[in-house]
């Protein structure tokens, strides 16, 4: 294998590892958000899940629901 092919193979392997790590972390985030919603864990500080998402992260309710759906 020439030097360019080795560099490409190594870069691809590095990026594949990054994607794997990010995917795992995103899935954990989506499932955590679902647990907050389903367990109504936002009620200590907010009256609604929508208010919690908006004030905590600046997300609309529909965006938060799309994130949750992405976990499946």
Backbone bond lengths (Angstrom), bond angles and torsions (degrees), N, CA, C in turn:
res aa  C-N    CA-C-N  psi(-1)  N-CA   C-N-CA  omega(-1)  CA-C   N-CA-C  phi
1 X - - - 1.448 - - 1.537 108.20 -
2 X 1.315 116.77 134.27 1.460 118.71 179.52 1.530 110.78 -80.25
3 X 1.317 116.72 171.23 1.465 122.03 -174.89 1.527 112.17 -60.73
4 X 1.320 117.40 -38.80 1.468 120.44 179.58 1.524 110.72 -65.33
5 X 1.304 117.26 -44.29 1.468 120.88 179.45 1.520 110.81 -62.78
6 X 1.318 117.86 -39.64 1.468 121.93 177.76 1.521 109.94 -64.46
7 X 1.325 116.94 -43.66 1.461 120.92 179.50 1.527 111.04 -62.51
8 X 1.319 116.70 -41.73 1.467 121.12 178.64 1.523 110.46 -65.18
9 X 1.312 117.08 -44.47 1.464 121.41 179.42 1.522 110.99 -61.95
10 X 1.328 116.48 -43.29 1.464 120.64 179.56 1.523 111.88 -66.28
11 X 1.321 116.69 -41.78 1.475 120.33 178.60 1.523 110.68 -64.16
12 X 1.312 116.63 -41.95 1.465 120.91 178.67 1.529 110.24 -62.06
13 X 1.318 117.80 -43.36 1.462 121.39 179.32 1.526 110.64 -63.05
14 X 1.319 117.07 -40.72 1.464 121.48 178.61 1.529 110.97 -63.02
15 X 1.326 116.29 -45.73 1.464 120.65 -179.97 1.524 111.32 -67.35
16 X 1.320 117.78 -37.59 1.466 120.67 175.88 1.525 110.75 -59.96
17 X 1.335 117.32 -40.89 1.474 120.74 177.81 1.523 110.48 -63.39
18 X 1.325 117.00 -42.17 1.465 120.60 178.57 1.524 111.25 -61.55
19 X 1.301 116.80 -44.76 1.470 120.46 179.13 1.527 110.12 -61.15
20 X 1.304 117.13 -42.20 1.473 120.68 179.71 1.526 111.36 -62.00
21 X 1.324 116.38 -44.31 1.468 120.89 -179.91 1.520 110.57 -65.60
22 X 1.314 116.96 -46.45 1.463 120.93 -178.70 1.518 110.56 -64.72
23 X 1.312 118.11 -42.15 1.458 121.40 178.83 1.524 110.57 -60.01
24 X 1.312 116.86 -44.47 1.469 120.78 178.60 1.525 110.19 -61.55
25 X 1.321 116.99 -45.83 1.460 120.69 -179.11 1.522 112.08 -66.02
26 X 1.330 117.14 -39.86 1.463 119.82 178.10 1.524 110.77 -65.00
27 X 1.312 116.82 -41.79 1.466 119.97 178.81 1.520 110.15 -61.27
28 X 1.309 117.42 -42.10 1.463 120.65 177.42 1.522 110.91 -62.85
29 X 1.335 117.08 -39.59 1.459 120.74 178.49 1.522 110.92 -64.97
30 X 1.345 116.26 -44.95 1.460 119.62 -179.80 1.522 111.11 -62.34
31 X 1.319 117.18 -42.76 1.469 121.05 -179.74 1.528 111.21 -68.57
32 X 1.327 117.26 -34.18 1.467 120.55 176.26 1.518 110.47 -66.46
33 X 1.315 116.75 -42.12 1.462 121.14 177.55 1.523 110.49 -61.64
34 X 1.319 116.87 -41.06 1.462 121.49 177.03 1.529 110.68 -62.50
35 X 1.320 117.05 -41.88 1.460 120.96 179.76 1.526 111.06 -64.66
36 X 1.324 117.12 -38.54 1.468 120.70 176.28 1.519 109.72 -62.18
37 X 1.319 115.93 -45.75 1.467 119.93 -179.67 1.520 111.84 -66.51
38 X 1.324 116.97 -52.09 1.463 120.89 -175.03 1.530 112.78 -66.10
39 X 1.334 115.59 -35.05 1.458 119.40 179.79 1.519 113.39 -87.34
40 X 1.327 115.57 0.85 1.463 122.75 -178.16 1.532 110.88 53.75
41 X 1.322 115.84 38.18 1.452 121.65 -177.26 1.526 112.98 -73.18
42 X 1.303 116.73 -7.87 1.463 122.73 177.78 1.522 111.97 -80.53
43 X 1.338 118.01 -13.69 1.462 121.43 -172.02 1.527 113.95 -66.27
44 X 1.317 118.03 -21.11 1.462 120.10 178.60 1.531 111.29 -63.20
45 X 1.331 115.80 -31.96 1.460 119.84 -175.81 1.521 114.69 -120.33
46 X 1.338 117.39 -16.89 1.463 120.69 -175.83 1.523 110.14 -139.23
47 X 1.314 115.51 149.11 1.462 119.63 -179.91 1.518 112.74 -77.71
48 X 1.331 116.71 -27.58 1.458 120.15 -178.05 1.526 110.34 -135.19
49 X 1.326 114.95 157.93 1.457 120.82 174.83 1.523 109.87 -63.03
50 X 1.324 115.57 -37.44 1.461 120.59 178.98 1.523 110.99 -60.28
51 X 1.334 117.47 -47.28 1.465 121.19 179.13 1.528 110.98 -63.36
52 X 1.314 116.09 -40.11 1.467 121.02 177.71 1.520 110.77 -58.69
53 X 1.325 117.52 -49.79 1.460 121.58 -178.78 1.524 111.68 -63.88
54 X 1.315 115.85 -43.14 1.462 120.54 -177.97 1.527 110.74 -64.81
55 X 1.337 116.80 -47.52 1.462 119.95 -175.75 1.527 112.87 -77.79
56 X 1.313 117.63 -29.57 1.461 120.81 -177.73 1.515 112.08 -82.09
57 X 1.325 117.01 -45.55 1.460 120.80 -173.72 1.522 114.70 -124.49
58 X 1.321 117.19 -5.34 1.461 119.56 -177.43 1.510 113.39 75.83
59 X 1.343 116.47 22.08 1.462 122.31 -179.02 1.518 110.53 -97.49
60 X 1.324 116.55 146.53 1.458 120.20 169.89 1.530 108.26 -77.27
61 X 1.304 115.60 162.94 1.463 120.84 177.78 1.525 110.59 -60.04
62 X 1.334 116.08 -43.10 1.462 119.26 -177.87 1.531 111.50 -65.19
63 X 1.326 117.27 -35.22 1.463 119.44 177.34 1.527 110.28 -66.25
64 X 1.319 117.34 -43.64 1.472 121.08 178.37 1.527 110.28 -60.74
65 X 1.310 117.49 -40.94 1.463 120.40 179.00 1.529 111.39 -67.08
66 X 1.319 117.19 -34.94 1.472 119.66 175.95 1.526 110.85 -66.64
67 X 1.330 116.68 -37.76 1.465 119.36 176.02 1.519 110.99 -63.08
68 X 1.312 116.67 -44.12 1.466 120.82 178.89 1.520 109.66 -60.99
69 X 1.317 116.62 -44.00 1.468 120.49 -179.37 1.533 111.64 -63.43
70 X 1.320 116.53 -28.81 1.469 120.63 -178.83 1.530 112.11 -65.79
71 X 1.315 117.30 -19.43 1.468 120.36 -179.88 1.522 111.69 -72.05
72 X 1.327 116.66 -12.25 1.467 119.17 -175.19 1.473 112.14 -115.90
